[in-house]
Amino acid sequence: QVQLVESGGGLVQAGDSLRLSCTASERTGMGWFRQAPGKEREFVAAITYKGANSYHSDSVRGRFRISRDSKNTVFLQMNMLKREDTAVYYCASTRRSVGFRTSDYDDWGQGTQVTVSS
């Protein structure tokens, strides 16, 4: 089981930026998902094991960027935040090359709250 620890959430205003971090106990394919109150958990971004390929949902493409360092930390840089980005953000680990569905992922972090006010 991969252990995941997230950090970086908070309360910001619309148009601000935040960077989320997720440190894993081992290096795997990684993804970020988010869940707003009353809604299903949705895919945000994913990055492959070596970091050569990354993917972003239509709703965040051009504003968010997933990246990873040479060790076991994955980042989600979030720019031009909107109220609709308000959610609990989760990082997740997959033994696949990459995944876009919650069922593609094997282990999950505890989540970090991102709240965007107008």
Backbone bond lengths (Angstrom), bond angles and torsions (degrees), N, CA, C in turn:
res aa  C-N    CA-C-N  psi(-1)  N-CA   C-N-CA  omega(-1)  CA-C   N-CA-C  phi
1 Q - - - 1.452 - - 1.529 109.38 -
2 V 1.321 116.35 131.99 1.465 121.55 179.35 1.526 108.95 -88.47
3 Q 1.301 115.94 129.44 1.465 121.26 176.98 1.526 108.67 -90.76
4 L 1.322 115.72 135.64 1.461 121.32 -176.00 1.524 109.47 -129.52
5 V 1.311 116.44 132.72 1.460 121.44 178.48 1.523 108.70 -127.91
6 E 1.335 114.84 119.70 1.460 120.45 -178.92 1.519 110.98 -100.87
7 S 1.323 114.59 156.34 1.462 120.19 173.73 1.523 108.76 -156.78
8 G 1.338 115.86 165.45 1.451 120.32 172.59 1.510 116.70 109.43
9 G 1.320 118.10 -4.05 1.457 119.21 178.98 1.521 111.34 -71.55
10 G 1.328 115.86 173.74 1.448 119.45 178.14 1.509 112.06 166.46
11 L 1.321 114.87 -171.38 1.462 122.87 179.09 1.518 108.47 -105.53
12 V 1.321 116.23 123.53 1.462 121.44 -179.98 1.521 109.49 -135.69
13 Q 1.311 115.07 170.93 1.455 120.70 176.27 1.522 110.30 -96.60
14 A 1.313 115.20 156.99 1.466 120.15 176.63 1.518 109.87 -55.16
15 G 1.336 115.55 135.18 1.453 120.93 -178.69 1.520 113.91 95.57
16 D 1.321 116.93 -15.12 1.473 121.68 179.44 1.523 111.17 -77.38
17 S 1.324 114.54 176.64 1.461 121.99 178.51 1.524 110.42 -123.57
18 L 1.317 115.78 154.32 1.452 123.87 173.34 1.520 108.16 -145.14
19 R 1.325 116.22 152.40 1.448 120.07 172.97 1.523 108.79 -125.03
20 L 1.318 115.11 122.16 1.450 121.50 175.67 1.525 109.14 -94.08
21 S 1.333 115.35 146.41 1.460 121.29 176.64 1.518 109.12 -125.29
22 C 1.311 115.44 149.48 1.465 121.26 176.31 1.516 107.34 -142.15
23 T 1.319 116.02 117.04 1.461 121.10 178.53 1.511 109.15 -104.34
24 A 1.332 115.09 125.73 1.469 121.50 -177.59 1.523 110.37 -105.22
25 S 1.320 114.93 157.43 1.468 120.15 179.93 1.528 111.34 -77.85
26 E 1.334 117.25 -15.07 1.455 121.74 172.94 1.531 109.55 -153.65
27 R 1.308 114.92 164.01 1.461 119.47 -175.14 1.532 110.57 -87.70
28 T 1.348 115.27 123.93 1.463 121.83 178.82 1.527 108.23 -144.61
29 G 1.328 116.88 177.81 1.457 120.36 167.07 1.528 107.79 -63.37
30 M 1.334 117.26 143.39 1.459 119.94 -173.70 1.521 111.00 -134.21
31 G 1.309 115.35 153.63 1.451 120.38 176.99 1.518 111.65 -143.52
32 W 1.318 114.73 160.20 1.464 121.94 171.69 1.535 107.86 -117.62
33 F 1.301 114.93 135.48 1.451 122.40 174.80 1.529 107.67 -127.58
34 R 1.316 115.71 165.90 1.464 119.03 174.98 1.523 110.02 -142.95
35 Q 1.320 113.96 154.42 1.460 119.83 179.91 1.513 109.42 -139.44
36 A 1.323 115.14 117.31 1.454 121.57 176.53 1.532 108.61 -91.64
37 P 1.328 117.40 158.26 1.472 120.49 -179.32 1.530 111.66 -55.85
38 G 1.321 115.80 128.85 1.450 120.46 177.93 1.519 115.25 78.48
39 K 1.316 116.73 4.14 1.471 119.71 -178.66 1.523 110.83 -120.79
40 E 1.324 115.52 162.82 1.451 120.21 176.91 1.525 110.47 -76.41
41 R 1.305 114.27 157.01 1.462 119.86 175.41 1.528 108.57 -67.49
42 E 1.340 115.90 132.77 1.458 119.44 -175.94 1.517 111.84 -125.50
43 F 1.314 114.42 150.20 1.457 122.13 178.86 1.515 110.51 -67.77
44 V 1.332 116.01 138.34 1.459 121.92 176.03 1.524 110.54 -115.91
45 A 1.330 116.78 -52.98 1.461 120.24 -175.98 1.518 109.26 -161.66
46 A 1.335 115.39 157.92 1.459 121.22 177.83 1.514 109.47 -147.36
47 I 1.324 114.81 155.30 1.453 120.50 178.98 1.520 108.25 -143.21
48 T 1.325 116.00 142.03 1.449 120.62 -177.46 1.525 111.89 -75.58
49 Y 1.299 115.13 169.97 1.465 123.37 -175.06 1.532 112.59 -51.77
50 K 1.323 116.26 -46.96 1.461 119.31 -177.57 1.528 112.28 -88.95
51 G 1.330 116.07 -9.23 1.454 119.13 -179.65 1.509 114.14 85.47
52 A 1.319 116.79 9.19 1.465 119.44 -176.89 1.515 112.44 -74.05
53 N 1.330 116.58 -26.77 1.454 121.14 -177.76 1.514 110.82 -130.16
54 S 1.329 115.27 137.86 1.463 120.50 177.29 1.521 109.42 -134.91
55 Y 1.314 115.25 156.27 1.453 121.62 -174.99 1.529 108.65 -140.42
56 H 1.324 115.78 145.42 1.458 120.80 -179.48 1.528 109.93 -136.35
57 S 1.313 115.91 146.99 1.459 119.48 177.13 1.525 109.70 -69.69
58 D 1.312 115.82 160.00 1.469 120.30 -179.49 1.525 111.28 -60.72
59 S 1.312 116.79 -34.42 1.461 120.25 -175.26 1.523 113.39 -70.73
60 V 1.327 118.03 -18.94 1.464 119.54 -177.70 1.529 113.05 -119.33
61 R 1.321 116.65 -10.05 1.470 119.43 -176.77 1.522 110.07 -58.72
62 G 1.334 115.12 132.45 1.454 120.43 -177.97 1.515 113.64 92.71
63 R 1.341 116.68 -16.23 1.469 121.10 178.19 1.527 111.72 -115.04
64 F 1.326 116.78 -37.52 1.464 121.81 -179.97 1.524 109.09 -107.53
65 R 1.323 114.02 153.98 1.458 118.67 176.97 1.515 109.74 -144.93
66 I 1.314 116.20 126.00 1.453 121.47 176.14 1.520 108.99 -93.17
67 S 1.323 116.44 141.52 1.457 121.33 177.37 1.523 108.15 -151.58
68 R 1.331 115.88 172.06 1.459 119.51 176.88 1.505 109.45 -148.02
69 D 1.330 114.64 154.93 1.456 118.78 179.53 1.530 109.42 -92.15
70 S 1.307 116.10 -172.81 1.460 120.22 -175.68 1.531 112.28 -77.04
71 K 1.300 116.72 -8.51 1.456 120.72 179.50 1.526 109.70 -106.93
72 N 1.317 117.42 -118.95 1.466 119.95 -171.32 1.520 113.07 -124.37
73 T 1.318 118.26 25.35 1.458 120.02 -179.02 1.523 110.48 -111.84
74 V 1.314 114.71 133.92 1.461 122.54 177.79 1.522 107.72 -115.07
75 F 1.322 115.07 143.00 1.456 121.10 -177.99 1.524 110.70 -120.00
76 L 1.317 115.21 152.49 1.459 120.47 169.86 1.526 106.39 -129.13
77 Q 1.327 115.42 104.01 1.457 121.14 176.51 1.519 107.96 -84.41
78 M 1.314 116.16 120.91 1.456 121.44 -176.56 1.524 109.05 -116.67
79 N 1.309 116.22 114.98 1.468 122.74 179.79 1.526 110.02 -114.24
80 M 1.322 115.53 161.54 1.474 121.25 177.82 1.530 111.00 48.89
81 L 1.316 115.75 49.88 1.454 120.78 -176.99 1.525 111.36 -63.07
82 K 1.332 114.67 144.76 1.455 122.74 179.79 1.527 109.17 -119.87
83 R 1.316 116.37 161.84 1.469 119.90 178.64 1.519 110.55 -57.77
84 E 1.315 117.32 -36.21 1.464 120.02 -178.07 1.523 113.73 -71.79
85 D 1.331 116.79 -4.87 1.465 120.10 173.70 1.531 111.31 -83.73
86 T 1.307 117.18 -5.98 1.459 120.95 178.94 1.519 110.78 -61.95
87 A 1.334 116.25 123.80 1.467 121.81 -176.89 1.520 109.07 -178.01
88 V 1.322 114.86 171.05 1.462 120.36 165.79 1.525 106.61 -88.19
89 Y 1.313 115.88 127.82 1.462 121.61 -178.72 1.524 109.23 -102.66
90 Y 1.326 114.90 132.73 1.453 122.16 -178.63 1.525 110.11 -120.41
91 C 1.302 116.07 137.46 1.463 118.07 167.02 1.520 107.58 -98.85
92 A 1.321 114.61 155.10 1.458 120.31 -175.89 1.512 109.55 -146.60
93 S 1.326 114.39 154.78 1.458 122.59 -177.17 1.530 109.66 -115.26
94 T 1.321 115.64 139.19 1.454 120.32 177.95 1.517 110.58 -132.06
95 R 1.327 115.97 144.89 1.456 120.99 175.27 1.520 110.91 -89.98
96 R 1.311 117.06 -3.74 1.458 121.22 169.71 1.525 108.37 -75.84
97 S 1.305 116.58 173.54 1.457 120.46 174.72 1.524 109.84 -65.30
98 V 1.335 115.45 -42.82 1.458 121.24 179.07 1.521 107.42 -162.95
99 G 1.322 116.93 158.59 1.459 120.23 179.13 1.508 111.48 -144.13
100 F 1.335 115.33 155.75 1.460 121.02 -178.97 1.523 112.33 -125.45
101 R 1.318 116.86 -5.84 1.460 122.13 179.81 1.516 109.24 -117.87
102 T 1.318 115.96 153.26 1.462 118.90 178.54 1.524 110.75 -58.67
103 S 1.325 116.99 -33.67 1.464 120.22 -178.55 1.524 113.18 -70.91
104 D 1.322 117.67 -11.77 1.473 121.01 176.50 1.520 112.13 -78.49
105 Y 1.323 116.98 -12.11 1.457 121.46 -172.68 1.516 112.30 -107.26
106 D 1.334 114.62 144.31 1.453 120.83 -172.51 1.532 113.18 -100.22
107 D 1.309 116.55 -33.99 1.464 120.24 -175.98 1.523 109.36 -136.32
108 W 1.331 114.91 149.01 1.458 121.74 -173.95 1.518 111.87 -131.54
109 G 1.334 114.77 147.98 1.449 120.00 172.14 1.517 110.96 -79.42
110 Q 1.321 115.11 -179.96 1.462 120.50 -175.56 1.523 112.21 -82.15
111 G 1.310 117.16 -14.99 1.461 121.90 -179.79 1.510 112.33 93.75
112 T 1.319 115.47 149.40 1.457 121.55 176.80 1.531 108.08 -136.55
113 Q 1.322 115.79 134.28 1.463 120.97 -174.88 1.523 110.87 -80.95
114 V 1.320 115.32 131.84 1.463 122.42 171.52 1.521 106.92 -120.60
115 T 1.320 115.82 122.32 1.456 121.13 179.95 1.521 108.45 -123.48
116 V 1.319 116.00 125.29 1.457 121.91 -179.04 1.524 108.23 -114.76
117 S 1.314 115.68 119.91 1.463 120.53 179.25 1.530 109.31 -101.71
118 S 1.326 114.67 154.37 1.471 118.51 -178.93 1.515 110.78 -94.53
